Amino acid sequence: MFTVKDGLPGNTIASVQEDRGGNLWVSSSGGLSKIEVGQDSQRVKIKCLNFDGV
């Protein structure tokens, strides 16, 4: 489980979708995040994309 402590912009999750590359896109109360999982499944990187009025 990921939270704002891990880099998500909000703790309330509305939706999670996986793209063709295996990345997870998470929409939360604070914005949109892309979660990239490394090929060894041990590395996880969270990128937060903040949009106003999407």
ChimeraX attribute file (.defattr): number of C-alpha atoms within 10 A of each C-alpha:
attribute: neighborCount
match mode: 1-to-1
recipient: residues
	/A:1	3
	/A:2	11
	/A:3	12
	/A:4	11
	/A:5	9
	/A:6	10
	/A:7	15
	/A:8	25
	/A:9	23
	/A:10	18
	/A:11	15
	/A:12	13
	/A:13	16
	/A:14	10
	/A:15	10
	/A:16	13
	/A:17	11
	/A:18	12
	/A:19	9
	/A:20	6
	/A:21	8
	/A:22	13
	/A:23	16
	/A:24	17
	/A:25	19
	/A:26	21
	/A:27	22
	/A:28	17
	/A:29	12
	/A:30	17
	/A:31	17
	/A:32	22
	/A:33	21
	/A:34	20
	/A:35	20
	/A:36	17
	/A:37	16
	/A:38	12
	/A:39	9
	/A:40	7
	/A:41	8
	/A:42	7
	/A:43	9
	/A:44	12
	/A:45	13
	/A:46	19
	/A:47	15
	/A:48	18
	/A:49	13
	/A:50	12
	/A:51	9
	/A:52	5
	/A:53	4
	/A:54	5
